[in-house]
């Protein structure tokens, strides 16, 4: 079983920056792909960015050039550096991972989410 703990959310003015962190803990053989998703008020959850264990990244068009996803495999932690924040970035941001918990058994886990509010 894997637990994901997000931190770093809060209130920020438009144009500002925030850095989100998500640390994985529990019993697992390895943490494979990790990602960040967000759910704006009244909308469905959407992909923000993903990163493989090897460091390959993918971003939603809406955040390209402004957000950077990274990870520290030694700490089983994924980060999301957010810059040039806009009011439209306001959402609950959730961490996601696919973890190998036993040989041949990989499962998907989600964190509880952290709220990011961008004021205008």
N, CA, C and O of each residue as an XYZ file, in Angstrom:
480
protein
N       0.832     -1.174      0.000
C       0.000      0.000      0.000
C       0.881      1.243      0.000
O       1.957      1.259      0.598
N       0.406      2.287     -0.683
C       1.142      3.534     -0.815
C       0.281      4.687     -0.327
O      -0.907      4.762     -0.640
N       0.882      5.577      0.435
C       0.232      6.811      0.845
C       0.956      7.981      0.193
O       2.186      8.000      0.128
N       0.190      8.956     -0.289
C       0.739     10.145     -0.917
C       0.327     11.361     -0.101
O      -0.852     11.543      0.200
N       1.291     12.182      0.251
C       1.041     13.364      1.060
C       1.483     14.609      0.306
O       2.675     14.816      0.078
N       0.516     15.440     -0.080
C       0.810     16.686     -0.784
C       1.007     17.832      0.206
O       0.457     17.824      1.307
N       1.792     18.802     -0.204
C       1.985     20.005      0.576
C       2.365     21.146     -0.356
O       2.768     20.922     -1.497
N       2.232     22.369      0.138
C       2.659     23.534     -0.618
C       1.555     24.389     -1.183
O       1.828     25.464     -1.716
N       0.311     23.949     -1.084
C      -0.787     24.747     -1.588
C      -1.035     25.966     -0.722
O      -0.526     26.067      0.394
N      -1.821     26.888     -1.248
C      -2.133     28.091     -0.510
C      -2.681     29.170     -1.409
O      -3.075     28.915     -2.548
N      -2.700     30.383     -0.881
C      -3.201     31.545     -1.592
C      -2.036     32.342     -2.149
O      -1.069     32.623     -1.442
N      -2.132     32.702     -3.414
C      -1.085     33.469     -4.062
C      -1.718     34.454     -5.036
O      -2.778     34.183     -5.600
N      -1.074     35.585     -5.230
C      -1.561     36.569     -6.182
C      -1.211     36.167     -7.609
O      -0.238     35.449     -7.841
N      -2.004     36.632     -8.551
C      -1.708     36.386     -9.955
C      -0.298     36.851    -10.288
O       0.135     37.924     -9.869
N       0.404     36.027    -11.045
C       1.787     36.309    -11.379
C       2.788     35.716    -10.417
O       3.988     35.714    -10.695
N       2.322     35.217     -9.299
C       3.198     34.639     -8.299
C       3.552     33.199     -8.579
O       3.216     32.651     -9.629
N       4.240     32.591     -7.620
C       4.728     31.227     -7.768
C       4.435     30.401     -6.531
O       4.342     30.931     -5.424
N       4.290     29.110     -6.727
C       4.151     28.137     -5.656
C       4.857     26.863     -6.068
O       4.976     26.557     -7.254
N       5.320     26.126     -5.078
C       5.925     24.828     -5.321
C       5.189     23.771     -4.514
O       5.163     23.827     -3.285
N       4.597     22.818     -5.198
C       3.909     21.713     -4.560
C       4.838     20.519     -4.428
O       5.684     20.277     -5.290
N       4.674     19.779     -3.346
C       5.442     18.567     -3.115
C       4.498     17.418     -2.814
O       3.424     17.621     -2.248
N       4.894     16.225     -3.189
C       4.123     15.025     -2.898
C       5.088     13.899     -2.595
O       5.864     13.492     -3.459
N       5.044     13.397     -1.376
C       5.933     12.334     -0.935
C       5.172     11.025     -0.793
O       4.097     10.984     -0.193
N       5.728      9.966     -1.343
C       5.132      8.639     -1.252
C       5.750      7.863     -0.096
O       6.962      7.896      0.114
N       4.909      7.175      0.640
C       5.374      6.331      1.733
C       4.545      5.054      1.762
O       3.512      4.962      1.099
N       4.998      4.073      2.528
C       4.280      2.819      2.640
C       5.140      1.644      2.234
O       6.363      1.676      2.370
N       4.492      0.610      1.737
C       5.172     -0.614      1.337
C       5.055     -0.789     -0.165
O       3.958     -0.963     -0.695
N       6.172     -0.744     -0.838
C       6.182     -0.888     -2.284
C       7.579     -1.269     -2.745
O       8.565     -1.055     -2.039
N       7.646     -1.833     -3.935
C       8.933     -2.175     -4.514
C       9.544     -1.004     -5.255
O      10.759     -0.810     -5.220
N       8.709     -0.217     -5.929
C       9.188      0.951     -6.639
C       8.028      1.882     -6.945
O       6.881      1.453     -7.072
N       8.347      3.164     -7.063
C       7.400      4.165     -7.527
C       7.710      4.422     -8.989
O       8.815      4.844     -9.332
N       6.743      4.170     -9.842
C       6.980      4.317    -11.274
C       6.539      5.704    -11.743
O       7.103      6.703    -11.298
N       5.553      5.787    -12.622
C       5.112      7.089    -13.096
C       4.446      7.886    -11.978
O       3.777      7.319    -11.114
N       4.633      9.205    -12.002
C       3.979     10.103    -11.062
C       3.393     11.275    -11.839
O       3.842     11.587    -12.942
N       2.403     11.911    -11.264
C       1.793     13.025    -11.957
C       1.010     13.931    -11.042
O       0.750     13.617     -9.881
N       0.642     15.069    -11.603
C      -0.214     16.036    -10.935
C      -1.467     16.248    -11.765
O      -1.403     16.402    -12.984
N      -2.599     16.255    -11.092
C      -3.889     16.554    -11.693
C      -4.527     17.689    -10.910
O      -4.138     17.963     -9.775
N      -5.497     18.344    -11.511
C      -6.200     19.403    -10.800
C      -7.670     19.396    -11.156
O      -8.062     18.951    -12.235
N      -8.482     19.897    -10.233
C      -9.906     20.009    -10.443
C     -10.347     21.422    -10.076
O     -10.479     21.741     -8.894
N     -10.575     22.273    -11.079
C     -11.073     23.618    -10.803
C     -12.499     23.564    -10.284
O     -13.185     22.560    -10.473
N     -12.958     24.625     -9.632
C     -14.335     24.639     -9.135
C     -15.339     24.421    -10.257
O     -15.299     25.108    -11.277
N     -16.230     23.470    -10.066
C     -17.279     23.206    -11.030
C     -16.852     22.480    -12.285
O     -17.649     22.342    -13.213
N     -15.621     22.011    -12.343
C     -15.126     21.331    -13.523
C     -14.592     19.945    -13.177
O     -14.397     19.614    -12.007
N     -14.361     19.145    -14.206
C     -13.815     17.816    -14.011
C     -12.311     17.866    -13.800
O     -11.646     18.828    -14.186
N     -11.788     16.819    -13.183
C     -10.361     16.711    -12.969
C      -9.629     16.604    -14.301
O     -10.081     15.917    -15.217
N      -8.507     17.282    -14.396
C      -7.734     17.296    -15.623
C      -6.255     17.059    -15.333
O      -5.759     17.347    -14.244
N      -5.583     16.537    -16.321
C      -4.148     16.293    -16.209
C      -3.387     17.609    -16.242
O      -3.683     18.485    -17.055
N      -2.411     17.747    -15.362
C      -1.513     18.893    -15.361
C      -0.159     18.506    -15.941
O       0.308     19.119    -16.901
N       0.471     17.489    -15.360
C       1.785     17.062    -15.809
C       2.067     15.665    -15.292
O       1.556     15.264    -14.246
N       2.882     14.930    -16.025
C       3.322     13.609    -15.600
C       4.822     13.497    -15.777
O       5.428     14.231    -16.558
N       5.411     12.565    -15.038
C       6.839     12.312    -15.147
C       7.098     10.837    -14.893
O       6.577     10.265    -13.934
N       7.899     10.223    -15.747
C       8.259      8.832    -15.567
C       9.398      8.717    -14.568
O       9.998      9.717    -14.174
N       9.693      7.479    -14.160
C      10.792      7.276    -13.234
C      12.110      7.740    -13.842
O      13.001      8.196    -13.126
N      12.233      7.625    -15.150
C      13.434      8.058    -15.832
C      13.511      9.545    -16.098
O      14.547     10.035    -16.549
N      12.430     10.284    -15.828
C      12.463     11.725    -15.961
C      11.792     12.304    -17.190
O      11.844     13.517    -17.393
N      11.167     11.486    -18.016
C      10.433     12.007    -19.165
C       9.163     12.696    -18.695
O       8.448     12.170    -17.842
N       8.877     13.873    -19.247
C       7.759     14.682    -18.774
C       6.738     14.937    -19.866
O       7.032     14.852    -21.058
N       5.529     15.252    -19.423
C       4.439     15.613    -20.309
C       3.587     16.652    -19.604
O       3.318     16.528    -18.410
N       3.154     17.690    -20.342
C       2.400     18.785    -19.758
C       1.132     19.062    -20.534
O       1.069     18.875    -21.749
N       0.121     19.514    -19.806
C      -1.060     20.046    -20.461
C      -0.698     21.343    -21.169
O       0.162     22.092    -20.706
N      -1.357     21.606    -22.291
C      -1.049     22.817    -23.051
C      -1.235     24.085    -22.220
O      -0.515     25.064    -22.417
N      -2.182     24.078    -21.305
C      -2.493     25.261    -20.527
C      -1.396     25.663    -19.550
O      -1.385     26.796    -19.071
N      -0.471     24.750    -19.247
C       0.569     25.046    -18.269
C       1.969     25.002    -18.851
O       2.935     25.288    -18.144
N       2.102     24.654    -20.110
C       3.423     24.582    -20.730
C       4.126     25.934    -20.655
O       3.538     26.975    -20.949
N       5.384     25.896    -20.261
C       6.159     27.113    -20.134
C       6.020     27.804    -18.800
O       6.798     28.706    -18.487
N       5.042     27.399    -18.002
C       4.820     28.013    -16.698
C       5.053     27.043    -15.541
O       5.539     27.445    -14.483
N       4.712     25.774    -15.736
C       4.851     24.767    -14.689
C       5.988     23.820    -15.043
O       6.250     23.560    -16.217
N       6.657     23.308    -14.021
C       7.715     22.326    -14.202
C       7.529     21.191    -13.210
O       7.457     21.421    -12.003
N       7.452     19.972    -13.715
C       7.356     18.803    -12.859
C       8.739     18.173    -12.736
O       9.493     18.124    -13.708
N       9.065     17.697    -11.548
C      10.345     17.049    -11.312
C      10.168     16.010    -10.218
O       9.120     15.956     -9.574
N      11.179     15.188    -10.005
C      11.086     14.166     -8.964
C      12.453     13.858     -8.392
O      13.483     14.065     -9.034
N      12.436     13.362     -7.177
C      13.628     12.896     -6.484
C      13.364     11.444     -6.125
O      12.655     11.154     -5.162
N      13.929     10.544     -6.894
C      13.648      9.125     -6.692
C      14.152      8.616     -5.338
O      13.547      7.722     -4.747
N      15.246      9.176     -4.855
C      15.775      8.766     -3.558
C      14.805      9.092     -2.431
O      14.781      8.402     -1.412
N      14.002     10.145     -2.609
C      13.034     10.566     -1.604
C      11.611     10.153     -1.953
O      10.684     10.430     -1.191
N      11.424      9.493     -3.095
C      10.091      9.111     -3.565
C       9.144     10.304     -3.559
O       8.009     10.214     -3.090
N       9.623     11.407     -4.082
C       8.886     12.658     -4.045
C       8.799     13.277     -5.431
O       9.764     13.260     -6.195
N       7.635     13.821     -5.746
C       7.429     14.543     -6.991
C       7.079     15.987     -6.651
O       6.413     16.254     -5.651
N       7.530     16.912     -7.486
C       7.325     18.334     -7.259
C       6.622     18.955     -8.460
O       6.704     18.453     -9.581
N       5.938     20.049     -8.198
C       5.359     20.851     -9.264
C       5.665     22.308     -8.968
O       5.074     22.907     -8.070
N       6.590     22.872     -9.725
C       6.924     24.280     -9.610
C       5.997     25.068    -10.519
O       5.995     24.864    -11.733
N       5.214     25.962     -9.945
C       4.231     26.731    -10.680
C       4.627     28.201    -10.667
O       4.813     28.795     -9.605
N       4.753     28.774    -11.842
C       5.119     30.175    -11.987
C       4.106     30.883    -12.867
O       3.320     30.246    -13.569
N       4.134     32.215    -12.823
C       3.206     33.034    -13.611
C       1.772     32.554    -13.440
O       1.043     32.371    -14.415
N       1.387     32.355    -12.206
C       0.075     31.792    -11.908
C      -1.041     32.739    -12.325
O      -0.917     33.960    -12.227
N      -2.127     32.147    -12.789
C      -3.302     32.868    -13.243
C      -4.503     32.461    -12.398
O      -4.499     31.381    -11.808
N      -5.532     33.307    -12.329
C      -6.738     32.900    -11.608
C      -7.317     31.580    -12.104
O      -7.903     30.833    -11.321
N      -7.163     31.286    -13.382
C      -7.641     30.035    -13.938
C      -6.914     28.806    -13.428
O      -7.375     27.683    -13.638
N      -5.786     28.998    -12.761
C      -5.063     27.883    -12.166
C      -5.644     27.459    -10.822
O      -5.234     26.438    -10.269
N      -6.582     28.218    -10.297
C      -7.204     27.883     -9.025
C      -7.869     26.517     -9.117
O      -8.710     26.284     -9.986
N      -7.489     25.617     -8.217
C      -8.009     24.257     -8.241
C      -7.466     23.481     -7.059
O      -6.549     23.926     -6.368
N      -8.049     22.311     -6.839
C      -7.466     21.338     -5.935
C      -6.491     20.495     -6.745
O      -6.879     19.845     -7.716
N      -5.249     20.507     -6.350
C      -4.203     19.773     -7.044
C      -3.937     18.461     -6.318
O      -3.712     18.446     -5.107
N      -3.964     17.356     -7.066
C      -3.793     16.036     -6.490
C      -2.606     15.329     -7.110
O      -2.363     15.426     -8.312
N      -1.882     14.624     -6.282
C      -0.743     13.828     -6.713
C      -1.204     12.417     -7.040
O      -2.102     11.878     -6.393
N      -0.587     11.833     -8.038
C      -0.939     10.492     -8.491
C       0.330      9.697     -8.750
O       1.343     10.250     -9.179
N       0.269      8.394     -8.487
C       1.398      7.542     -8.830
C       0.926      6.147     -9.187
O      -0.111      5.683     -8.713
N       1.691      5.494    -10.018
C       1.547      4.070    -10.277
C       2.737      3.397     -9.616
O       3.886      3.644     -9.984
N       2.457      2.545     -8.639
C       3.507      1.929     -7.846
C       3.492      0.417     -7.994
O       2.430     -0.196     -8.101
N       4.670     -0.176     -8.000
C       4.811     -1.626     -7.985
C       4.836     -2.050     -6.526
O       5.813     -1.799     -5.820
N       3.765     -2.693     -6.071
C       3.666     -3.065     -4.665
C       4.100     -4.503     -4.409
O       4.523     -4.830     -3.300
N       4.005     -5.341     -5.391
C       4.525     -6.707     -5.362
C       4.981     -7.047     -6.764
O       4.602     -6.360     -7.713
N       5.792     -8.098     -6.924
C       6.139     -8.489     -8.291
C       4.889     -8.740     -9.132
O       3.995     -9.485     -8.730
N       4.841     -8.114    -10.295
C       3.734     -8.245    -11.238
C       2.461     -7.522    -10.804
O       1.434     -7.650    -11.471
N       2.500     -6.779     -9.723
C       1.321     -6.076     -9.246
C       1.627     -4.591     -9.121
O       2.389     -4.172     -8.250
N       1.027     -3.806     -9.998
C       1.140     -2.354     -9.955
C      -0.239     -1.759     -9.740
O      -1.214     -2.206    -10.345
N      -0.323     -0.758     -8.886
C      -1.597     -0.133     -8.580
C      -1.469      1.386     -8.605
O      -0.384      1.940     -8.431
N      -2.604      2.042     -8.824
C      -2.667      3.493     -8.884
C      -3.123      4.058     -7.549
O      -4.052      3.539     -6.929
N      -2.460      5.132     -7.107
C      -2.793      5.782     -5.840
C      -2.959      7.280     -6.047
O      -2.353      7.874     -6.940
N      -3.794      7.876     -5.201
C      -4.056      9.301     -5.232
C      -3.860      9.917     -3.856
O      -4.183      9.302     -2.840
N      -3.332     11.130     -3.827
C      -3.285     11.890     -2.597
C      -4.615     12.565     -2.330
O      -5.512     12.537     -3.172
N      -4.746     13.172     -1.159
C      -5.990     13.837     -0.797
C      -6.189     15.149     -1.534
O      -7.323     15.601     -1.693
N      -5.122     15.761     -1.981
C      -5.200     17.018     -2.701
C      -4.830     18.204     -1.836
O      -4.976     18.171     -0.614
N      -4.350     19.249     -2.483
C      -4.027     20.498     -1.815
C      -4.596     21.650     -2.638
O      -4.484     21.662     -3.864
N      -5.200     22.607     -1.961
C      -5.895     23.694     -2.639
C      -4.925     24.814     -3.001
O      -4.160     25.293     -2.164
N      -4.977     25.216     -4.255
C      -4.237     26.371     -4.747
C      -5.247     27.422     -5.182
O      -6.087     27.163     -6.044
N      -5.164     28.601     -4.589
C      -6.062     29.697     -4.922
C      -5.236     30.869     -5.430
O      -4.349     31.364     -4.736
N      -5.533     31.302     -6.638
C      -4.826     32.423     -7.254
C      -5.783     33.599     -7.322
O      -6.810     33.533     -7.998
N      -5.454     34.657     -6.635
C      -6.302     35.836     -6.589
C      -5.911     36.812     -7.688
O      -4.759     36.858     -8.118
N      -6.891     37.592     -8.134
C      -6.659     38.594     -9.172
C      -6.548     39.985     -8.594
O      -6.351     40.947     -9.336
